[in-house]
Amino acid sequence: MNNVLEHLAGKGGVVTDDCLRSLFFGDFMDRKANPRLYDEIQDTEGLSTVSVDVIITSLIL
């Protein structure tokens, strides 16, 4: 498990419960994808940008 999630590992290279709290999955990062892929989101800044875009778009409609 530590090998698969090593990008989340904290100090000492061990994946803990606290490390897993930063794990995000979704299918909305590429809104034009067809089919939409449910995948891990590692780009938290991009996640923030997409989230704001979705909110603004839904307010306009």
PDB file of N, CA, C and O in Angstrom:
ATOM      1  N   MET A   1       0.824  -1.187   0.000  1.00  0.00           N
ATOM      2  CA  MET A   1       0.000   0.000   0.000  1.00  0.00           C
ATOM      3  C   MET A   1       0.875   1.261   0.000  1.00  0.00           C
ATOM      4  O   MET A   1       0.563   2.235  -0.684  1.00  0.00           O
ATOM      5  N   ASN A   2       1.954   1.238   0.757  1.00  0.00           N
ATOM      6  CA  ASN A   2       2.838   2.404   0.794  1.00  0.00           C
ATOM      7  C   ASN A   2       3.421   2.715  -0.577  1.00  0.00           C
ATOM      8  O   ASN A   2       3.651   3.882  -0.895  1.00  0.00           O
ATOM      9  N   ASN A   3       3.665   1.688  -1.400  1.00  0.00           N
ATOM     10  CA  ASN A   3       4.221   1.915  -2.740  1.00  0.00           C
ATOM     11  C   ASN A   3       3.208   2.590  -3.645  1.00  0.00           C
ATOM     12  O   ASN A   3       3.569   3.485  -4.409  1.00  0.00           O
ATOM     13  N   VAL A   4       1.954   2.182  -3.578  1.00  0.00           N
ATOM     14  CA  VAL A   4       0.913   2.737  -4.445  1.00  0.00           C
ATOM     15  C   VAL A   4       0.619   4.193  -4.076  1.00  0.00           C
ATOM     16  O   VAL A   4       0.367   5.021  -4.951  1.00  0.00           O
ATOM     17  N   LEU A   5       0.652   4.494  -2.802  1.00  0.00           N
ATOM     18  CA  LEU A   5       0.292   5.841  -2.322  1.00  0.00           C
ATOM     19  C   LEU A   5       1.500   6.633  -1.835  1.00  0.00           C
ATOM     20  O   LEU A   5       1.357   7.530  -1.003  1.00  0.00           O
ATOM     21  N   GLU A   6       2.681   6.314  -2.343  1.00  0.00           N
ATOM     22  CA  GLU A   6       3.899   6.959  -1.847  1.00  0.00           C
ATOM     23  C   GLU A   6       3.896   8.478  -2.034  1.00  0.00           C
ATOM     24  O   GLU A   6       4.564   9.189  -1.284  1.00  0.00           O
ATOM     25  N   HIS A   7       3.157   8.983  -3.022  1.00  0.00           N
ATOM     26  CA  HIS A   7       3.101  10.435  -3.224  1.00  0.00           C
ATOM     27  C   HIS A   7       2.343  11.133  -2.090  1.00  0.00           C
ATOM     28  O   HIS A   7       2.409  12.356  -1.970  1.00  0.00           O
ATOM     29  N   LEU A   8       1.627  10.372  -1.260  1.00  0.00           N
ATOM     30  CA  LEU A   8       0.918  10.937  -0.112  1.00  0.00           C
ATOM     31  C   LEU A   8       1.689  10.772   1.188  1.00  0.00           C
ATOM     32  O   LEU A   8       1.294  11.314   2.221  1.00  0.00           O
ATOM     33  N   ALA A   9       2.781  10.028   1.141  1.00  0.00           N
ATOM     34  CA  ALA A   9       3.515   9.675   2.352  1.00  0.00           C
ATOM     35  C   ALA A   9       4.016  10.909   3.100  1.00  0.00           C
ATOM     36  O   ALA A   9       4.467  11.890   2.509  1.00  0.00           O
ATOM     37  N   GLY A  10       3.919  10.819   4.384  1.00  0.00           N
ATOM     38  CA  GLY A  10       4.407  11.894   5.247  1.00  0.00           C
ATOM     39  C   GLY A  10       5.836  11.623   5.661  1.00  0.00           C
ATOM     40  O   GLY A  10       6.609  11.003   4.929  1.00  0.00           O
ATOM     41  N   LYS A  11       6.171  12.095   6.839  1.00  0.00           N
ATOM     42  CA  LYS A  11       7.518  11.900   7.361  1.00  0.00           C
ATOM     43  C   LYS A  11       7.817  10.419   7.505  1.00  0.00           C
ATOM     44  O   LYS A  11       6.963   9.644   7.937  1.00  0.00           O
ATOM     45  N   GLY A  12       9.004  10.035   7.149  1.00  0.00           N
ATOM     46  CA  GLY A  12       9.426   8.653   7.247  1.00  0.00           C
ATOM     47  C   GLY A  12       8.952   7.784   6.099  1.00  0.00           C
ATOM     48  O   GLY A  12       9.214   6.581   6.086  1.00  0.00           O
ATOM     49  N   GLY A  13       8.250   8.380   5.124  1.00  0.00           N
ATOM     50  CA  GLY A  13       7.804   7.635   3.963  1.00  0.00           C
ATOM     51  C   GLY A  13       6.659   6.669   4.218  1.00  0.00           C
ATOM     52  O   GLY A  13       6.413   5.769   3.415  1.00  0.00           O
ATOM     53  N   VAL A  14       5.953   6.853   5.337  1.00  0.00           N
ATOM     54  CA  VAL A  14       4.856   5.955   5.683  1.00  0.00           C
ATOM     55  C   VAL A  14       3.524   6.657   5.422  1.00  0.00           C
ATOM     56  O   VAL A  14       3.352   7.824   5.774  1.00  0.00           O
ATOM     57  N   VAL A  15       2.587   5.945   4.805  1.00  0.00           N
ATOM     58  CA  VAL A  15       1.248   6.485   4.559  1.00  0.00           C
ATOM     59  C   VAL A  15       0.401   6.234   5.807  1.00  0.00           C
ATOM     60  O   VAL A  15       0.205   5.091   6.219  1.00  0.00           O
ATOM     61  N   THR A  16      -0.091   7.309   6.394  1.00  0.00           N
ATOM     62  CA  THR A  16      -0.914   7.216   7.600  1.00  0.00           C
ATOM     63  C   THR A  16      -2.334   7.683   7.298  1.00  0.00           C
ATOM     64  O   THR A  16      -2.620   8.139   6.190  1.00  0.00           O
ATOM     65  N   ASP A  17      -3.211   7.571   8.272  1.00  0.00           N
ATOM     66  CA  ASP A  17      -4.580   8.071   8.122  1.00  0.00           C
ATOM     67  C   ASP A  17      -4.584   9.554   7.784  1.00  0.00           C
ATOM     68  O   ASP A  17      -5.385  10.001   6.962  1.00  0.00           O
ATOM     69  N   ASP A  18      -3.703  10.317   8.406  1.00  0.00           N
ATOM     70  CA  ASP A  18      -3.630  11.757   8.120  1.00  0.00           C
ATOM     71  C   ASP A  18      -3.233  12.021   6.670  1.00  0.00           C
ATOM     72  O   ASP A  18      -3.734  12.959   6.049  1.00  0.00           O
ATOM     73  N   CYS A  19      -2.343  11.204   6.134  1.00  0.00           N
ATOM     74  CA  CYS A  19      -1.938  11.349   4.732  1.00  0.00           C
ATOM     75  C   CYS A  19      -3.124  11.090   3.806  1.00  0.00           C
ATOM     76  O   CYS A  19      -3.289  11.780   2.801  1.00  0.00           O
ATOM     77  N   LEU A  20      -3.940  10.108   4.138  1.00  0.00           N
ATOM     78  CA  LEU A  20      -5.067   9.728   3.288  1.00  0.00           C
ATOM     79  C   LEU A  20      -6.154  10.797   3.245  1.00  0.00           C
ATOM     80  O   LEU A  20      -6.983  10.798   2.335  1.00  0.00           O
ATOM     81  N   ARG A  21      -6.160  11.697   4.209  1.00  0.00           N
ATOM     82  CA  ARG A  21      -7.170  12.768   4.225  1.00  0.00           C
ATOM     83  C   ARG A  21      -6.993  13.743   3.067  1.00  0.00           C
ATOM     84  O   ARG A  21      -7.918  14.488   2.744  1.00  0.00           O
ATOM     85  N   SER A  22      -5.820  13.750   2.437  1.00  0.00           N
ATOM     86  CA  SER A  22      -5.587  14.641   1.302  1.00  0.00           C
ATOM     87  C   SER A  22      -5.852  13.946  -0.033  1.00  0.00           C
ATOM     88  O   SER A  22      -5.530  14.489  -1.090  1.00  0.00           O
ATOM     89  N   LEU A  23      -6.428  12.763   0.012  1.00  0.00           N
ATOM     90  CA  LEU A  23      -6.711  11.987  -1.189  1.00  0.00           C
ATOM     91  C   LEU A  23      -8.072  12.396  -1.750  1.00  0.00           C
ATOM     92  O   LEU A  23      -9.088  12.293  -1.062  1.00  0.00           O
ATOM     93  N   PHE A  24      -8.091  12.861  -3.004  1.00  0.00           N
ATOM     94  CA  PHE A  24      -9.312  13.295  -3.676  1.00  0.00           C
ATOM     95  C   PHE A  24      -9.516  12.496  -4.955  1.00  0.00           C
ATOM     96  O   PHE A  24      -8.559  12.202  -5.671  1.00  0.00           O
ATOM     97  N   PHE A  25     -10.755  12.151  -5.235  1.00  0.00           N
ATOM     98  CA  PHE A  25     -11.119  11.506  -6.489  1.00  0.00           C
ATOM     99  C   PHE A  25     -12.295  12.252  -7.089  1.00  0.00           C
ATOM    100  O   PHE A  25     -13.123  12.799  -6.360  1.00  0.00           O
ATOM    101  N   GLY A  26     -12.375  12.279  -8.405  1.00  0.00           N
ATOM    102  CA  GLY A  26     -13.498  12.917  -9.070  1.00  0.00           C
ATOM    103  C   GLY A  26     -13.433  12.710 -10.572  1.00  0.00           C
ATOM    104  O   GLY A  26     -12.455  12.186 -11.105  1.00  0.00           O
ATOM    105  N   ASP A  27     -14.501  13.135 -11.243  1.00  0.00           N
ATOM    106  CA  ASP A  27     -14.548  13.016 -12.705  1.00  0.00           C
ATOM    107  C   ASP A  27     -14.762  14.371 -13.364  1.00  0.00           C
ATOM    108  O   ASP A  27     -15.211  14.446 -14.507  1.00  0.00           O
ATOM    109  N   PHE A  28     -14.446  15.422 -12.657  1.00  0.00           N
ATOM    110  CA  PHE A  28     -14.776  16.762 -13.139  1.00  0.00           C
ATOM    111  C   PHE A  28     -13.566  17.616 -13.503  1.00  0.00           C
ATOM    112  O   PHE A  28     -13.736  18.782 -13.860  1.00  0.00           O
ATOM    113  N   MET A  29     -12.357  17.080 -13.425  1.00  0.00           N
ATOM    114  CA  MET A  29     -11.180  17.894 -13.744  1.00  0.00           C
ATOM    115  C   MET A  29     -11.124  18.225 -15.236  1.00  0.00           C
ATOM    116  O   MET A  29     -10.716  19.324 -15.614  1.00  0.00           O
ATOM    117  N   ASP A  30     -11.527  17.289 -16.071  1.00  0.00           N
ATOM    118  CA  ASP A  30     -11.597  17.544 -17.515  1.00  0.00           C
ATOM    119  C   ASP A  30     -13.068  17.441 -17.903  1.00  0.00           C
ATOM    120  O   ASP A  30     -13.567  16.357 -18.205  1.00  0.00           O
ATOM    121  N   ARG A  31     -13.745  18.567 -17.891  1.00  0.00           N
ATOM    122  CA  ARG A  31     -15.196  18.576 -18.083  1.00  0.00           C
ATOM    123  C   ARG A  31     -15.611  18.214 -19.501  1.00  0.00           C
ATOM    124  O   ARG A  31     -16.783  17.928 -19.747  1.00  0.00           O
ATOM    125  N   LYS A  32     -14.653  18.222 -20.449  1.00  0.00           N
ATOM    126  CA  LYS A  32     -14.966  17.881 -21.841  1.00  0.00           C
ATOM    127  C   LYS A  32     -14.652  16.423 -22.156  1.00  0.00           C
ATOM    128  O   LYS A  32     -14.919  15.967 -23.268  1.00  0.00           O
ATOM    129  N   ALA A  33     -14.099  15.691 -21.213  1.00  0.00           N
ATOM    130  CA  ALA A  33     -13.717  14.303 -21.455  1.00  0.00           C
ATOM    131  C   ALA A  33     -14.954  13.445 -21.717  1.00  0.00           C
ATOM    132  O   ALA A  33     -16.003  13.616 -21.095  1.00  0.00           O
ATOM    133  N   ASN A  34     -14.794  12.522 -22.655  1.00  0.00           N
ATOM    134  CA  ASN A  34     -15.879  11.607 -22.960  1.00  0.00           C
ATOM    135  C   ASN A  34     -15.281  10.249 -23.274  1.00  0.00           C
ATOM    136  O   ASN A  34     -14.696  10.096 -24.346  1.00  0.00           O
ATOM    137  N   PRO A  35     -15.389   9.278 -22.426  1.00  0.00           N
ATOM    138  CA  PRO A  35     -16.143   9.285 -21.176  1.00  0.00           C
ATOM    139  C   PRO A  35     -15.383  10.038 -20.088  1.00  0.00           C
ATOM    140  O   PRO A  35     -14.163  10.187 -20.150  1.00  0.00           O
ATOM    141  N   ARG A  36     -16.123  10.503 -19.102  1.00  0.00           N
ATOM    142  CA  ARG A  36     -15.502  11.196 -17.974  1.00  0.00           C
ATOM    143  C   ARG A  36     -14.858  10.163 -17.059  1.00  0.00           C
ATOM    144  O   ARG A  36     -15.503   9.211 -16.621  1.00  0.00           O
ATOM    145  N   LEU A  37     -13.594  10.367 -16.783  1.00  0.00           N
ATOM    146  CA  LEU A  37     -12.821   9.403 -16.008  1.00  0.00           C
ATOM    147  C   LEU A  37     -12.780   9.792 -14.533  1.00  0.00           C
ATOM    148  O   LEU A  37     -12.416  10.914 -14.183  1.00  0.00           O
ATOM    149  N   TYR A  38     -13.154   8.860 -13.689  1.00  0.00           N
ATOM    150  CA  TYR A  38     -13.080   9.044 -12.249  1.00  0.00           C
ATOM    151  C   TYR A  38     -11.672   8.675 -11.832  1.00  0.00           C
ATOM    152  O   TYR A  38     -11.295   7.505 -11.892  1.00  0.00           O
ATOM    153  N   ASP A  39     -10.883   9.662 -11.407  1.00  0.00           N
ATOM    154  CA  ASP A  39      -9.467   9.451 -11.174  1.00  0.00           C
ATOM    155  C   ASP A  39      -9.016  10.265  -9.966  1.00  0.00           C
ATOM    156  O   ASP A  39      -9.714  11.169  -9.506  1.00  0.00           O
ATOM    157  N   GLU A  40      -7.834   9.923  -9.468  1.00  0.00           N
ATOM    158  CA  GLU A  40      -7.277  10.685  -8.346  1.00  0.00           C
ATOM    159  C   GLU A  40      -6.931  12.094  -8.804  1.00  0.00           C
ATOM    160  O   GLU A  40      -6.421  12.292  -9.907  1.00  0.00           O
ATOM    161  N   ILE A  41      -7.211  13.055  -7.959  1.00  0.00           N
ATOM    162  CA  ILE A  41      -6.885  14.449  -8.237  1.00  0.00           C
ATOM    163  C   ILE A  41      -5.703  14.823  -7.347  1.00  0.00           C
ATOM    164  O   ILE A  41      -5.843  14.950  -6.131  1.00  0.00           O
ATOM    165  N   GLN A  42      -4.548  14.997  -7.966  1.00  0.00           N
ATOM    166  CA  GLN A  42      -3.346  15.361  -7.222  1.00  0.00           C
ATOM    167  C   GLN A  42      -3.087  16.860  -7.263  1.00  0.00           C
ATOM    168  O   GLN A  42      -2.331  17.380  -6.442  1.00  0.00           O
ATOM    169  N   ASP A  43      -3.696  17.547  -8.191  1.00  0.00           N
ATOM    170  CA  ASP A  43      -3.499  18.986  -8.377  1.00  0.00           C
ATOM    171  C   ASP A  43      -4.562  19.749  -7.573  1.00  0.00           C
ATOM    172  O   ASP A  43      -5.635  20.053  -8.093  1.00  0.00           O
ATOM    173  N   THR A  44      -4.261  20.055  -6.306  1.00  0.00           N
ATOM    174  CA  THR A  44      -5.257  20.712  -5.455  1.00  0.00           C
ATOM    175  C   THR A  44      -5.535  22.151  -5.898  1.00  0.00           C
ATOM    176  O   THR A  44      -6.640  22.654  -5.700  1.00  0.00           O
ATOM    177  N   GLU A  45      -4.559  22.806  -6.486  1.00  0.00           N
ATOM    178  CA  GLU A  45      -4.793  24.158  -7.008  1.00  0.00           C
ATOM    179  C   GLU A  45      -5.746  24.094  -8.196  1.00  0.00           C
ATOM    180  O   GLU A  45      -6.648  24.922  -8.321  1.00  0.00           O
ATOM    181  N   GLY A  46      -5.542  23.106  -9.067  1.00  0.00           N
ATOM    182  CA  GLY A  46      -6.455  22.898 -10.192  1.00  0.00           C
ATOM    183  C   GLY A  46      -7.845  22.525  -9.721  1.00  0.00           C
ATOM    184  O   GLY A  46      -8.836  22.955 -10.310  1.00  0.00           O
ATOM    185  N   LEU A  47      -7.930  21.724  -8.657  1.00  0.00           N
ATOM    186  CA  LEU A  47      -9.222  21.357  -8.071  1.00  0.00           C
ATOM    187  C   LEU A  47      -9.962  22.594  -7.600  1.00  0.00           C
ATOM    188  O   LEU A  47     -11.167  22.723  -7.816  1.00  0.00           O
ATOM    189  N   SER A  48      -9.257  23.488  -6.968  1.00  0.00           N
ATOM    190  CA  SER A  48      -9.857  24.737  -6.499  1.00  0.00           C
ATOM    191  C   SER A  48     -10.379  25.570  -7.666  1.00  0.00           C
ATOM    192  O   SER A  48     -11.487  26.102  -7.603  1.00  0.00           O
ATOM    193  N   THR A  49      -9.593  25.682  -8.720  1.00  0.00           N
ATOM    194  CA  THR A  49      -9.984  26.452  -9.900  1.00  0.00           C
ATOM    195  C   THR A  49     -11.223  25.854 -10.563  1.00  0.00           C
ATOM    196  O   THR A  49     -12.160  26.577 -10.902  1.00  0.00           O
ATOM    197  N   VAL A  50     -11.227  24.541 -10.745  1.00  0.00           N
ATOM    198  CA  VAL A  50     -12.364  23.875 -11.367  1.00  0.00           C
ATOM    199  C   VAL A  50     -13.608  24.026 -10.497  1.00  0.00           C
ATOM    200  O   VAL A  50     -14.699  24.258 -11.018  1.00  0.00           O
ATOM    201  N   SER A  51     -13.459  23.899  -9.188  1.00  0.00           N
ATOM    202  CA  SER A  51     -14.597  24.031  -8.273  1.00  0.00           C
ATOM    203  C   SER A  51     -15.230  25.411  -8.380  1.00  0.00           C
ATOM    204  O   SER A  51     -16.454  25.527  -8.440  1.00  0.00           O
ATOM    205  N   VAL A  52     -14.415  26.450  -8.405  1.00  0.00           N
ATOM    206  CA  VAL A  52     -14.929  27.812  -8.537  1.00  0.00           C
ATOM    207  C   VAL A  52     -15.628  27.986  -9.883  1.00  0.00           C
ATOM    208  O   VAL A  52     -16.693  28.599  -9.956  1.00  0.00           O
ATOM    209  N   ASP A  53     -15.037  27.455 -10.940  1.00  0.00           N
ATOM    210  CA  ASP A  53     -15.656  27.541 -12.273  1.00  0.00           C
ATOM    211  C   ASP A  53     -17.024  26.867 -12.304  1.00  0.00           C
ATOM    212  O   ASP A  53     -17.966  27.400 -12.890  1.00  0.00           O
ATOM    213  N   VAL A  54     -17.136  25.701 -11.677  1.00  0.00           N
ATOM    214  CA  VAL A  54     -18.412  24.983 -11.642  1.00  0.00           C
ATOM    215  C   VAL A  54     -19.455  25.791 -10.871  1.00  0.00           C
ATOM    216  O   VAL A  54     -20.607  25.875 -11.298  1.00  0.00           O
ATOM    217  N   ILE A  55     -19.076  26.373  -9.769  1.00  0.00           N
ATOM    218  CA  ILE A  55     -20.000  27.176  -8.959  1.00  0.00           C
ATOM    219  C   ILE A  55     -20.453  28.388  -9.747  1.00  0.00           C
ATOM    220  O   ILE A  55     -21.649  28.676  -9.790  1.00  0.00           O
ATOM    221  N   ILE A  56     -19.539  29.100 -10.365  1.00  0.00           N
ATOM    222  CA  ILE A  56     -19.886  30.297 -11.132  1.00  0.00           C
ATOM    223  C   ILE A  56     -20.798  29.934 -12.305  1.00  0.00           C
ATOM    224  O   ILE A  56     -21.783  30.624 -12.569  1.00  0.00           O
ATOM    225  N   THR A  57     -20.470  28.862 -12.999  1.00  0.00           N
ATOM    226  CA  THR A  57     -21.286  28.417 -14.135  1.00  0.00           C
ATOM    227  C   THR A  57     -22.691  28.076 -13.673  1.00  0.00           C
ATOM    228  O   THR A  57     -23.658  28.435 -14.346  1.00  0.00           O
ATOM    229  N   SER A  58     -22.833  27.400 -12.555  1.00  0.00           N
ATOM    230  CA  SER A  58     -24.168  27.021 -12.083  1.00  0.00           C
ATOM    231  C   SER A  58     -24.947  28.235 -11.602  1.00  0.00           C
ATOM    232  O   SER A  58     -26.177  28.230 -11.668  1.00  0.00           O
ATOM    233  N   LEU A  59     -24.278  29.269 -11.123  1.00  0.00           N
ATOM    234  CA  LEU A  59     -24.974  30.491 -10.695  1.00  0.00           C
ATOM    235  C   LEU A  59     -25.478  31.279 -11.894  1.00  0.00           C
ATOM    236  O   LEU A  59     -26.531  31.913 -11.830  1.00  0.00           O
ATOM    237  N   ILE A  60     -24.724  31.238 -12.991  1.00  0.00           N
ATOM    238  CA  ILE A  60     -25.101  31.966 -14.200  1.00  0.00           C
ATOM    239  C   ILE A  60     -26.303  31.308 -14.870  1.00  0.00           C
ATOM    240  O   ILE A  60     -27.175  31.993 -15.406  1.00  0.00           O
ATOM    241  N   LEU A  61     -26.347  29.973 -14.838  1.00  0.00           N
ATOM    242  CA  LEU A  61     -27.443  29.258 -15.497  1.00  0.00           C
ATOM    243  C   LEU A  61     -28.639  29.371 -14.622  1.00  0.00           C
ATOM    244  O   LEU A  61     -29.702  28.848 -14.958  1.00  0.00           O
TER     245      LEU A  61
END
